[in-house]
Amino acid sequence: MSERAINPFFSECILGSVTEKAANFIKKNAEDAAKAASSSQGGEDQLTLQKHRWVPVKLLSRQEVSKDTRTYTFKLPDGKDLLGLGTCQHVQIGFHMNDRMLIRSYTPTRPLLPGSGGGRQKSKPAANGKTLEDSPNGSLRDGDGSFDLTVKTYFPDENQPGGALSNILDCIPIGEEVEIRGPTGEIVYIGNGEFVIEGKKRNFPKVSLVLGGSGITPGYSLIARILLTQGDMTELRIVDANKTEGDILLKGELERFQRDSKGQMKVTHVLSRPSEEWEGAKGYVNGDIIKQSLFPPGEGSVALLCGPPAMIQKAALPALRGL
């Protein structure tokens, strides 16, 4: 292989050969990528996400959820109707700057169910007898050629410069393109309590979630997958930490899921700066809240965490280890 194949202004030179270990690593990566593509819903020809290649997607709409939170709907490329994201996994969003590419990882809030092909689980019927297949923006099941991100915008102020990509998404015109790549993440939920964690299958019929701020989105994808799938009886206990009531992302959706779950899911919201009217838990995540709100340690029980590093490292992990 010569440099000329990459840049015609470089003189031809020999790059050398790779070691056997490196060659095996490259081969395994290629095989894994091909296997992931071939086993995806609908096949490789309809799949959008690629682990090693950026794919452009177009911003279709921007809906205001709160004063600092938006839901962005993106259109997948023509002929690529499947996003191809596993439950609990993330997509990388890339935006080209003049001198670099800005990259952040997000978990979509739609689709929430796998594509309909390949013998996927049926949707659980709603209270009105209909299956919960649709949302205001499109189908909850992968395959309609679009996806949603619900993103909190950290606006700049005198104390901090603000979130780089969240502010870009808040400002770019409808029709603008960003790029996506993925999936990423070492945890994938398959269904009926079964996870693949770092390549190993594990089964947990009792799942505890400790979530903070925008860390709710990967937890929400798991919650929705379980509660929208007919026959999945995996139990959920959730601690969701925020500053104020207005900061609780997807609050209405969580309330609806809890109400309709008939005890299968229970949520404890914890606010560090509550209003006088707030009747829920107050303060920060601590051992007492975790002990009262989550499943106790035991066979078949797992705790998954996503949120600010300070909450995870200084509060949640010490409390869980203390149990």
ROGU-533029 format. One record per residue (C-alpha): residue number from 1; x negated, y negated, z negated. Coordinates in nm, 4 decimals, padded with zeros to 6 digits. Last residue first. Layout:
BEGIN
SITE   num          x          y          z
SITE   NUM          X          Y          Z
...
// end
This chain:
BEGIN
SITE   num          x          y          z
SITE   323    02.5402    00.2748   -05.1089
SITE   322    02.2484    00.0388   -05.1716
SITE   321    02.1276    00.1044   -04.8181
SITE   320    02.4523   -00.0454   -04.6898
SITE   319    02.4113   -00.3565   -04.9048
SITE   318    02.0459   -00.4031   -04.8067
SITE   317    02.1427   -00.3655   -04.4371
SITE   316    02.4357   -00.6095   -04.4498
SITE   315    02.2860   -00.8997   -04.6438
SITE   314    01.9297   -01.0043   -04.5696
SITE   313    01.8565   -00.8170   -04.2465
SITE   312    02.1959   -00.8195   -04.0760
SITE   311    02.3241   -01.1565   -04.1956
SITE   310    01.9884   -01.3250   -04.1314
SITE   309    01.9584   -01.1612   -03.7890
SITE   308    02.2930   -01.3072   -03.6736
SITE   307    02.5422   -01.0408   -03.5643
SITE   306    02.5881   -00.6787   -03.4639
SITE   305    02.6040   -00.3781   -03.6955
SITE   304    02.7191   -00.0173   -03.6658
SITE   303    02.8018    00.1958   -03.9699
SITE   302    02.8574    00.5692   -03.9266
SITE   301    03.0707    00.8328   -04.1021
SITE   300    03.0958    01.1952   -03.9942
SITE   299    02.9222    01.3309   -04.3034
SITE   298    02.9357    01.0731   -04.5791
SITE   297    02.8712    00.7165   -04.6834
SITE   296    03.1835    00.5273   -04.7898
SITE   295    03.4068    00.3771   -04.5205
SITE   294    03.4123   -00.0013   -04.5118
SITE   293    03.6097   -00.2775   -04.6864
SITE   292    03.5570   -00.2426   -05.0625
SITE   291    03.1928   -00.1297   -05.0518
SITE   290    03.1053   -00.3829   -04.7800
SITE   289    03.2722   -00.6693   -04.9635
SITE   288    03.1031   -00.5742   -05.2924
SITE   287    02.7606   -00.5350   -05.1344
SITE   286    02.7602   -00.8737   -04.9653
SITE   285    02.8748   -01.0519   -04.6507
SITE   284    02.9001   -01.4214   -04.7272
SITE   283    03.1505   -01.6445   -04.9037
SITE   282    03.5268   -01.6030   -04.8959
SITE   281    03.7553   -01.3052   -04.8311
SITE   280    04.1076   -01.3881   -04.7126
SITE   279    04.3632   -01.6392   -04.8373
SITE   278    04.2486   -01.9417   -04.6375
SITE   277    04.4698   -02.2455   -04.7102
SITE   276    04.1928   -02.4428   -04.8806
SITE   275    03.9851   -02.4073   -04.5644
SITE   274    03.7046   -02.1539   -04.5495
SITE   273    03.3340   -02.2333   -04.5094
SITE   272    03.1596   -01.8953   -04.5542
SITE   271    03.4514   -01.6982   -04.4127
SITE   270    03.4918   -01.3192   -04.4370
SITE   269    03.7527   -01.1400   -04.2243
SITE   268    03.8353   -00.7844   -04.3320
SITE   267    03.9792   -00.5687   -04.0556
SITE   266    04.1596   -00.2334   -04.0809
SITE   265    04.2026    00.0176   -03.7988
SITE   264    04.3826    00.3557   -03.7935
SITE   263    04.6358    00.2156   -04.0399
SITE   262    04.9343    00.2036   -03.8066
SITE   261    04.7183    00.0877   -03.5107
SITE   260    04.9763   -00.1620   -03.3798
SITE   259    04.9196   -00.4262   -03.6481
SITE   258    04.5419   -00.3854   -03.6462
SITE   257    04.5234   -00.4099   -03.2667
SITE   256    04.7473   -00.7168   -03.2628
SITE   255    04.5452   -00.8897   -03.5347
SITE   254    04.2219   -00.8139   -03.3489
SITE   253    04.3629   -00.9567   -03.0245
SITE   252    04.4788   -01.2723   -03.2001
SITE   251    04.1407   -01.3254   -03.3648
SITE   250    03.9407   -01.2729   -03.0454
SITE   249    03.6619   -01.4929   -03.1848
SITE   248    03.6892   -01.6157   -03.5423
SITE   247    03.5234   -01.9595   -03.5409
SITE   246    03.8486   -02.1475   -03.6002
SITE   245    03.8889   -01.9686   -03.9322
SITE   244    03.5559   -02.1109   -04.0438
SITE   243    03.1990   -01.9873   -04.0864
SITE   242    03.2310   -01.6317   -03.9590
SITE   241    03.1954   -01.2722   -04.0782
SITE   240    03.3947   -00.9749   -03.9413
SITE   239    03.3983   -00.6655   -04.1621
SITE   238    03.5606   -00.3746   -03.9813
SITE   237    03.6970   -00.0302   -04.0687
SITE   236    03.7861    00.1979   -03.7787
SITE   235    03.9225    00.5521   -03.7615
SITE   234    03.8692    00.7704   -03.4536
SITE   233    04.2103    00.9135   -03.3542
SITE   232    04.1585    00.9057   -02.9769
SITE   231    04.4695    01.0809   -02.8412
SITE   230    04.5724    00.8091   -02.5970
SITE   229    04.3001    00.5531   -02.5449
SITE   228    04.3860    00.1886   -02.6166
SITE   227    04.2821    00.2046   -02.9818
SITE   226    03.9444    00.3655   -02.9200
SITE   225    03.8400    00.1630   -02.6149
SITE   224    03.9709   -00.1585   -02.7731
SITE   223    03.7727   -00.1146   -03.0937
SITE   222    03.4557   -00.0238   -02.9014
SITE   221    03.4802   -00.3274   -02.6720
SITE   220    03.5609   -00.5430   -02.9744
SITE   219    03.2463   -00.4312   -03.1538
SITE   218    03.0370   -00.5360   -02.8543
SITE   217    03.2185   -00.8735   -02.8597
SITE   216    03.2238   -00.9385   -03.2364
SITE   215    02.8557   -01.0276   -03.2423
SITE   214    02.9763   -01.3738   -03.1346
SITE   213    03.0051   -01.4626   -03.5025
SITE   212    02.9120   -01.1715   -03.7301
SITE   211    03.0050   -00.8057   -03.7154
SITE   210    02.9761   -00.5195   -03.9626
SITE   209    03.1533   -00.2198   -03.8102
SITE   208    03.2444    00.1057   -03.9839
SITE   207    03.3296    00.4128   -03.7759
SITE   206    03.4921    00.7305   -03.9117
SITE   205    03.5324    01.0238   -03.6684
SITE   204    03.1576    01.0139   -03.5962
SITE   203    03.0123    01.2569   -03.3441
SITE   202    02.6559    01.2297   -03.2190
SITE   201    02.5051    01.2957   -02.8757
SITE   200    02.1386    01.1997   -02.8436
SITE   199    01.9920    00.9688   -02.5754
SITE   198    01.9225    00.6727   -02.8028
SITE   197    02.2736    00.7033   -02.9424
SITE   196    02.5323    00.8802   -02.7250
SITE   195    02.8584    00.8564   -02.9115
SITE   194    03.1540    01.0892   -02.9649
SITE   193    03.4422    00.9822   -03.1898
SITE   192    03.7124    01.0837   -02.9429
SITE   191    03.5479    00.8894   -02.6587
SITE   190    03.2180    00.8378   -02.4768
SITE   189    03.0778    00.5438   -02.6767
SITE   188    02.7347    00.4315   -02.5614
SITE   187    02.4552    00.3059   -02.7883
SITE   186    02.1045    00.2299   -02.6598
SITE   185    02.1935   -00.0946   -02.4837
SITE   184    02.1542   -00.2289   -02.1307
SITE   183    02.3703   -00.1809   -01.8210
SITE   182    02.2453   -00.3616   -01.6355
SITE   181    02.1934   -00.6624   -01.4121
SITE   180    02.3981   -00.9707   -01.3371
SITE   179    02.3427   -01.2827   -01.1297
SITE   178    02.5181   -01.6193   -01.1455
SITE   177    02.7186   -01.7760   -00.8667
SITE   176    02.9142   -02.1012   -00.8567
SITE   175    03.2724   -02.0790   -00.7278
SITE   174    03.4157   -02.2771   -01.0197
SITE   173    03.1634   -02.5469   -01.1048
SITE   172    02.8897   -02.4981   -01.3676
SITE   171    02.9401   -02.6812   -01.6967
SITE   170    03.0530   -02.4334   -01.9642
SITE   169    02.8444   -02.1569   -01.8110
SITE   168    02.5384   -02.3820   -01.8340
SITE   167    02.6172   -02.4671   -02.1963
SITE   166    02.6416   -02.0965   -02.2882
SITE   165    02.3165   -02.0337   -02.0997
SITE   164    02.1027   -02.2743   -02.3018
SITE   163    02.2710   -02.2642   -02.6418
SITE   162    02.2326   -02.5963   -02.8168
SITE   161    01.9328   -02.8236   -02.8658
SITE   160    01.9596   -02.8270   -03.2475
SITE   159    02.0026   -03.0711   -03.5361
SITE   158    02.1016   -03.3940   -03.3604
SITE   157    02.3537   -03.2070   -03.1464
SITE   156    02.3591   -02.9652   -02.8528
SITE   155    02.6730   -02.7536   -02.7996
SITE   154    02.6679   -02.3871   -02.8950
SITE   153    02.9310   -02.2511   -02.6585
SITE   152    03.1007   -01.9305   -02.7786
SITE   151    03.1425   -01.6860   -02.4919
SITE   150    03.4241   -01.4539   -02.3863
SITE   149    03.3021   -01.2789   -02.0713
SITE   148    03.5519   -01.1354   -01.8265
SITE   147    03.5189   -00.8898   -01.5366
SITE   146    03.6309   -00.8594   -01.1739
SITE   145    03.6704   -00.6141   -00.8859
SITE   144    03.9810   -00.4286   -01.0070
SITE   143    03.7919   -00.1083   -01.0902
SITE   142    03.7431   -00.0935   -01.4650
SITE   141    04.0625   -00.0656   -01.6674
SITE   140    04.1869   -00.3690   -01.8615
SITE   139    04.3328   -00.4925   -01.5334
SITE   138    04.3344   -00.8620   -01.4559
SITE   137    04.3106   -01.2110   -01.6041
SITE   136    04.6290   -01.2236   -01.8153
SITE   135    04.5623   -00.8660   -01.9340
SITE   134    04.6781   -00.5363   -01.7844
SITE   133    04.6629   -00.1654   -01.8564
SITE   132    04.8285   -00.1497   -02.1967
SITE   131    05.0633    00.1352   -02.1135
SITE   130    05.4326    00.0562   -02.1377
SITE   129    05.6567    00.1934   -02.4124
SITE   128    05.7369   -00.1449   -02.5648
SITE   127    05.5123   -00.0732   -02.8632
SITE   126    05.2227   -00.0060   -02.6280
SITE   125    05.1423    00.3327   -02.4770
SITE   124    04.7881    00.4678   -02.5230
SITE   123    04.5956    00.4736   -02.1990
SITE   122    04.5033    00.8087   -02.0481
SITE   121    04.1513    00.9440   -02.0763
SITE   120    03.9384    00.9642   -01.7627
SITE   119    03.9646    01.2622   -01.5288
SITE   118    03.7089    01.1414   -01.2761
SITE   117    03.8910    00.8372   -01.1487
SITE   116    04.0817    00.5734   -01.3469
SITE   115    03.7784    00.3548   -01.4142
SITE   114    03.6676    00.3274   -01.7751
SITE   113    03.8592    00.1112   -02.0248
SITE   112    03.7801   -00.2313   -02.1728
SITE   111    03.7342   -00.4303   -01.8529
SITE   110    03.7297   -00.7000   -01.9896
SITE   109    03.5735   -00.8468   -02.3051
SITE   108    03.2305   -00.8208   -02.1434
SITE   107    02.9274   -00.7683   -02.3709
SITE   106    02.6626   -01.0337   -02.3201
SITE   105    02.2844   -01.0421   -02.2699
SITE   104    02.0970   -01.3623   -02.1801
SITE   103    01.8527   -01.4496   -01.9021
SITE   102    01.7308   -01.7890   -01.7756
SITE   101    01.5232   -01.7537   -01.4601
SITE   100    01.2241   -01.9817   -01.4223
SITE    99    01.0806   -02.2942   -01.2607
SITE    98    01.3744   -02.4689   -01.0955
SITE    97    01.6320   -02.2734   -01.2953
SITE    96    01.7993   -01.9543   -01.1687
SITE    95    02.0753   -01.8106   -01.3879
SITE    94    02.0714   -01.4494   -01.5084
SITE    93    02.3382   -01.2635   -01.7057
SITE    92    02.2328   -00.9297   -01.8556
SITE    91    02.5178   -00.6877   -01.9101
SITE    90    02.5825   -00.5044   -02.2344
SITE    89    02.6780   -00.1576   -02.3573
SITE    88    02.9255   -00.0745   -02.6352
SITE    87    03.1579    00.1104   -02.3893
SITE    86    02.9682    00.1957   -02.0703
SITE    85    02.9501   -00.0566   -01.7886
SITE    84    03.0146    00.0375   -01.4249
SITE    83    03.1451   -00.2963   -01.2907
SITE    82    03.3560   -00.1136   -01.0338
SITE    81    03.5067   -00.2978   -00.7351
SITE    80    03.1897   -00.3219   -00.5296
SITE    79    03.3323   -00.3578   -00.1771
SITE    78    03.3101   -00.7350   -00.1899
SITE    77    03.0795   -00.8485   -00.4693
SITE    76    03.2286   -00.8727   -00.8213
SITE    75    03.4382   -01.1742   -00.9154
SITE    74    03.3725   -01.3367   -01.2523
SITE    73    03.6223   -01.4494   -01.5163
SITE    72    03.4907   -01.6729   -01.7945
SITE    71    03.6680   -01.6904   -02.1304
SITE    70    03.5666   -02.0026   -02.3210
SITE    69    03.4846   -02.0868   -02.6815
SITE    68    03.3882   -02.4242   -02.8331
SITE    67    03.7184   -02.6069   -02.8818
SITE    66    03.9094   -02.2801   -02.8640
SITE    65    04.0047   -02.0231   -02.5983
SITE    64    03.9497   -02.2527   -02.3000
SITE    63    03.9809   -02.0610   -01.9730
SITE    62    03.7169   -02.0738   -01.6996
SITE    61    03.7956   -01.9185   -01.3620
SITE    60    03.6509   -01.7401   -01.0602
SITE    59    03.2753   -01.7584   -01.1256
SITE    58    03.1024   -01.5588   -00.8516
SITE    57    02.8782   -01.2555   -00.8985
SITE    56    02.5278   -01.2029   -00.7568
SITE    55    02.3496   -00.8691   -00.8204
SITE    54    02.0053   -00.8450   -00.9818
SITE    53    01.8203   -00.5168   -00.9331
SITE    52    01.6546   -00.2696   -01.1679
SITE    51    01.9418   -00.1452   -01.3804
SITE    50    02.2074   -00.1865   -01.1131
SITE    49    02.5643   -00.2893   -01.1951
SITE    48    02.8103   -00.3184   -00.9082
SITE    47    02.9279    00.0371   -00.8423
SITE    46    03.1524    00.1036   -00.5425
SITE    45    02.8923    00.2781   -00.3206
SITE    44    02.7321    00.4517   -00.6181
SITE    43    03.0318    00.6646   -00.7007
SITE    42    03.3859    00.5948   -00.8186
SITE    41    03.3137    00.6048   -01.1882
SITE    40    02.9428    00.6523   -01.2495
SITE    39    02.7783    00.9953   -01.2378
SITE    38    02.5892    00.9282   -00.9134
SITE    37    02.4589    00.5925   -01.0324
SITE    36    02.3373    00.7195   -01.3674
SITE    35    02.1673    01.0174   -01.2020
SITE    34    01.9914    00.7954   -00.9476
SITE    33    01.8654    00.5608   -01.2199
SITE    32    01.7495    00.8553   -01.4332
SITE    31    01.5660    01.0110   -01.1356
SITE    30    01.3913    00.6825   -01.0553
SITE    29    01.2877    00.6340   -01.4171
SITE    28    01.1631    00.9946   -01.4340
SITE    27    00.9525    00.9474   -01.1188
SITE    26    00.7970    00.6247   -01.2482
SITE    25    00.7094    00.7932   -01.5796
SITE    24    00.5667    01.0969   -01.4000
SITE    23    00.3487    00.8693   -01.1865
SITE    22    00.2309    00.6799   -01.4954
SITE    21    00.1276    01.0034   -01.6684
SITE    20   -00.0448    01.1298   -01.3530
SITE    19   -00.2429    00.8069   -01.3331
SITE    18   -00.1660    00.5494   -01.0665
SITE    17   -00.3675    00.4970   -00.7519
SITE    16   -00.5568    00.1934   -00.6242
SITE    15   -00.4352   -00.1454   -00.5085
SITE    14   -00.6340   -00.1390   -00.1859
SITE    13   -00.6704   -00.4762   -00.0201
SITE    12   -00.5379   -00.6595    00.2848
SITE    11   -00.5893   -01.0315    00.2759
SITE    10   -00.3105   -01.2349    00.1203
SITE     9   -00.1234   -01.4843    00.3385
SITE     8    00.1249   -01.2188    00.4600
SITE     7    00.2664   -01.1760    00.1079
SITE     6    00.4313   -00.8551   -00.0093
SITE     5    00.3457   -00.6102    00.2694
SITE     4    00.0138   -00.7930    00.3049
SITE     3   -00.0710   -00.6918   -00.0525
SITE     2   -00.1364   -00.3440    00.0831
SITE     1    00.0000    00.0000    00.0000
// end
